Every structure is written in structure tokens, then in C-alpha cells.
Amino acid sequence: MRQYIGLDVGGTKVAAAAFVDGTLSEPSIQPTDTRSAEALLDELVGVVEALRGPDAAAVGIGVPSVVEFATGRIRYSVNIPLVDLPLRRILAERIGLPVYVENDANCAALAEATEGGEIVVKDLVMFTLGTGVGGGLVLNGRLYRGATGAAPEMGHTIVGMDLARGAPVAGRFPQEGSLERLAAGTELDRLALYAAEAQPGSALGRVLADRGRVAGRDVVEAAEAGDAPAVEALRILGERLGIGIANAINLFDPQEIVIGGGVSRAGDLIVKPAREAASRFVLPGVGTACTIRLARRGVEAGVLGAALLAKMEHEQEGVPALG
């Protein structure tokens, strides 16, 4: 049985697993080495070699980057130190296996649209909320990558900018007013700190007093226990996401909008306000067949999608099978 290795590279962690005969192994997870491009490349090679079996056929890698899919070149990254780098060629030479490089959210979208390695949801938009906000598109049964292979960058759509005097001067990415700036896990950390400082008697306030810091995971735990400031923080983040979802529904009228990534562990505490906000800004008559749901694959989505990408592309002998 051929083995396909999938890697999901994030700003904080690298997950890896092997896909053999329709089954994904338990993903291994380790911190991302972001000291330099060389350090991260060494880490990726080591992760592959640790998983590699005698029947290894190909490797798929999902990265939080703008990727030129045809060549596997990283054009731009926000949260990892890989920029203007021929990642596919470098890793293929070092590993000695075919390597396919894809945006991480596209990998997650592929996993969510498939069952048993076959696409079953033909039109799907994926939002991944982690260190940043990623996006993946399956349109008409194929991954959509755009003219250069860079699409879609859902996190860099603008959802909250004051344009009264025209467009402001652009800053560094993620831009002010972008979905990534307003709805990523790092923003939930900021909302947690704001809530804890504003209401020191709350559960979040007590965490801050005890530990000297508070993070997004504390918001989820406190909200699940009924802490009002924590619930409010998730409502704010969810409604911001909902504006991005409304834009996606208005643009693509998909069958499914899927919310994944680490922040999605908040479940209905974030999905409910996202649905409600999206419903207010979707044009009447659009999105009537669209379901907004949590990712079913959980933390496995990215790594499974990367492995499936490797399998599908390798079986086509290098001819892109998904768009």
C-alpha cells in the first residue's frame, strides 16, 4: 500500500500524519521552528523522515502562504519565515520524493469536501481561524487557486474599515480592518486581555491576576462555564467572522461554509453569532441552500487535506487534478 505523507505547517505548530489505504495515522504535533527559513526547512525534512515508510510515494505540505501551485514556490508568508522560496524543489531534492505544496486552508477545504478521497461537496468555502485567518475554495468540485495559484486569501478581505475620506494609507499585512486582523486567534487573545482588565472580578480577570496573562483558550473555557465577559468576547469575534462569511456567500453562493482552525473549538459560542451576523448581510435570495457549520475533521483537516493532495496529484502523475 502506498503511503502519502501530509504536513500542516502553521505559525505555532507543525502537524504531520501518513495516509495509507484510506486511513490517516494519528497526527504528530510539534512547535514550528520559526527562527529562520533554514531552521524550518530542516524541521520539515526531519518530520517527513520520522514518518516515512518503505512505501512512501509522495508528500503534501500545507502552508499559511501565497503559493504558486504549479511550481510549489512560496511567494509570501505572514506567520512563517518562508518568502520567495522554491519549497517544492528544495524539499523534493532533500527528501527524494515528489512534493506538492498548497495553501494550508485549501488543504483543509479539500479534506472537508471529501469522503473516502472523493469530493462530495462541490461548492464549499473554508475559513480557518488560527494564528491568522485562512481560506479555501472548492468550486464546481475543484480546488480554486486563481490565475497564479494564489487564491483565495479570505483573511485579507476587508471587513471593517473607515472609508469616509477614501482609502487610508496601507500598512503592514494583515491590514487594519482585514478579517485576519479582526478575527484571528491573536485577536481573541487581545479581546481576552481587554475583558480581563475591564472586569477584574470575572473569570478572565481572575486568570489574569493568577497567571499574569490571559489567552484565547481561557476565553473558551470561561465562556463554556457561563462567564459573561468571555461570552461577549466570542460574540464580537463571531460577528466579525460573520461579515466575512456574508461576503463569501454573496460572492460564491456555496453549499457549505465551514469554520475550522484552533478558534473553532469554541463551537456554537462562535458559530451562532457568525451565522446571525452573516444572515443580516447576505442579499435576500442568495445563500438559501448554504449551510454554515464547524469543520468535521477538527485538527486533522489540514494534515488530511495535505495527504489527500499528495495522493491525488501523484496518481495523476504530476497533472493537476484539482484545478
Order of alpha helices (4+ residues) and beta strands (2+ residues): beta-beta-beta-beta-alpha-beta-beta-beta-alpha-beta-alpha-beta-beta-beta-beta-beta-alpha-alpha-alpha-alpha-alpha-beta-alpha-beta-alpha
